[in-house]
Amino acid sequence: MNKVLLIDDDIELVGMFQEYLTQEGFGVGSANDGEAGTRLALSGEFAIAILDVMMPRMNGIETLRRIREKSRMPVLMLTGRGDDTDRILGLELGADDYVTKPCTPRELTARIRAILRRANPASEESNGPMSLRVGKLAMVPSLRRASWDGEALALTSTEFNLLEVLARNAGRPVSKNELSELGLGRPMARFDRNIDVHLSSLRHKLGLLDDGRSCLQTVYRLGYQLISE
């Protein structure tokens, strides 16, 4: 599935993005308010939603909240320059990434491709799905499944990507820039708090080690590290 849902009340902007994305080979649908956008996002018809924060009646934050109540589909937020509070709140509610407006259709398309590429990796296993295990954490990357001590984890697409990077490098610190490159598909921008917010959410979703510590540790000046004991 390669279909994009645009949720934005700026009809002219939606038309421009829709035309460009169609030329780039995507199927595109659109909604001009949060309620209609939520219904379409939950229809199962789309691979990713592009959601503007500033909309009348039901804004993008509330729309994201309603989508996340029932779906883990990738969501890319469109935020105004300097809207740090909305940006961080969106990430905490489960947005996968954000793009600052004004942005070019080319930039938006590149970000969409990066998210979809990581949300739907090509299977490389010929003898069944390969799993990653770090202590009580188990992951099957090709199936996008993760569990802690046998209990399934409800992760967003970006959370899964970041956790996979940490699991593949368990026992050593991974820098924020490396996490951004491998997990988000882009270099980390200056003052970018995406990684910190996503990792904070992961820390709450993962269980504790037998000694009561979190398995996800911050290593001063080096990044984050996943430990098994």
N, C-alpha and C positions, 0 to 999 in steps of 0.2 A: 504494500500500500504506500502510495507516494502522493497523498493528498493533503493540502495545507488549508487550514481554516483561519481566516483573517477576521478578528473581532475588533472593530474600530468604528467610531461614529463619523470619522473624517472620510466621507464618500470619495472625494477626489484622490486622497492618499491610497485608499483601498483599491480604487480602480488602477492606479499606477502600479502598485505592487502586484495586483492580480495579472495585469498584462505582462509584466516582466517574468513573473513566476511561470506563467503559462508558456512563454517563449522558452523557458529553461526546462520544460518538460514536466512540470508539476500540474496535478489537478488542483483546482482552487475553489473553495467555497467562501462565503462571507456572511457576516452578520453585523448590524450597525448598532446593536445594544447588547448589554450583558445577559439579559434573559434569553434572547434568541440565540446568543452565542453559547450559553450553557447547554441549551437543548441540543444544538448541533454537535458540540464537543462530546456530549455523552451518547451520541447516536452510534458511535463505533465506526463512522465513515471516514474519519480523518486520522492521519498519522501524527500531526502536530498542530497546536493552536498558537497563533500569534495574537497576543492580547494587549490592547492599549490600557494603561492605567486610568487615564482621564476620560471617562464617559459619563453622560448624564444618566440620571435615575439609578442604575446599578453600576457602580464603577468597576474597574478591572480587578481591584483587590477582592471585592466581594464575589465577583465572577470566578476568580481563581479559587476562592474558598469553596464555592459550590462544586466546581469541577473536581477538586481534590477530595471531596467527600465520597466520590464514587469512582474516580478514575485516576490512573497513574500516567496518563498520556503526557508526552513532553509538552511543556508550555514555555514559550519565549515571550517575555514581557517587553513592551515598548514603553519607555519612561522618558519624561522630560529631563533636560539637562539640569542637574542639581537636585533632583528629587530623591535624595539619599534615603529618606525615611520610607517612602513607598517602595523603593528598590529593595531595601533590606527586608521589609515586611513581606514583600512578594517572595523573596528567596526563602524566608522562614516558613511561609505557607506552602512551599513546594514548587515554586517556579524553577525551571532548569537553568535559565540564564536570562539576560536582558540585553536590549539594544537601546542606546540613547537616541532620542529624536532630536533634530532631524537626522535621518540616516538614508543612505542610498539603497535602491533595490538590490544592487550588487552585494553590498555588505549584509543585508538581511538574508539574501539567498545563501551566501557563504555560511552564515551562522546556522541557518536551517539545515543545510547539508551536513555540517559538522555534528549537530545534535542527532539527526536521523542516522548518520553513519555509526555513531556510538550506541544508539538505542537499538539498532538492528544489524549487529555485526554478522558478516558471512561466517557460516560454520566451517571450521577448519578440521573438525574431527572426522576421521574415517572409520573409527571403531567405537562409535558411540560418543556421547557428550563427555568432554573433559571437565573435571571438577577441580576447584581450588579449595584447600582446607587449611585453615589457620586456627588451631585450638578448636573452639566450639563453633567457629564460623565456617560455613560451607557455601560455595558459590558454583553455579554452572553457567559460565559466561554465555555460551551459545544459546541457552534457553532463558537467559536473563532472570535467573532464580537465585535467591540467597536465603539462608536460614541461619539461625543462632540456636544451638543446642536442640536442633530438630524442629524449631518453630519458624515458620516462614516470616521473612522480613518484608514489610511494605515500603519499598524504596522508590523514589523518583528515578527517572532515567539518569540524571546527573549524579545522584547519590550512588547509584549502582556503579557508574563509571569510575567515580573517585574511590569507592571501596575496592573495586577490582584492582586499580593501580596500587593501592596500599597492600592488598593481599598478595599481589605478585612480588612485592618488595618487602614482605613482612620481616621485621627484625632490623630494618634500617630506616633512618629518617628520609622522607621524601619532601623536597622543597615545594613551596607553594607554586612556584613557577612551573615546575615539572608536573604538578597535579593539574594546573590549568592547561598546560599544553596537551597532556594525555587524556584528561578527564573532560575538559570543555572544548578542546580542539582549537585553542587560541592562546597566545601569550598573555600573561597576567598584566593588566594595565596598572599604572600607578594609582595607589589608594583604592584598589579593587578589593572589596571584602567578600566577594562571592565564595571563595574557598573556605574562609573562616565560618561563614554562615552555614554552608552545606555540611562542613565537618562537625559543627555544633549540633546540627540536626541528626547526623549519623551517630554521634556519641550518645544521644538520648535513645536512639532506636536499637543500638547494639546492647547486648547484655554485659554483665560484669564478669571479671575473672573470679576465680575461687577465693582470692584474697580481698575481694571487694573493690579492686581498682578497675578503672575503665580500660578496655583493650586498646583504645585509641588515645595515644599520648601526644601531647605537644612537646616538641624538643626545641628548646630555646635557640633561636636564630637559625635553625636547620629545617624546620618544617614539622611534619606529622609522621608518626610511626605507629604501625599496627603490631601489637605484641600478642603472644599466645599464652604466656605464663608469667 
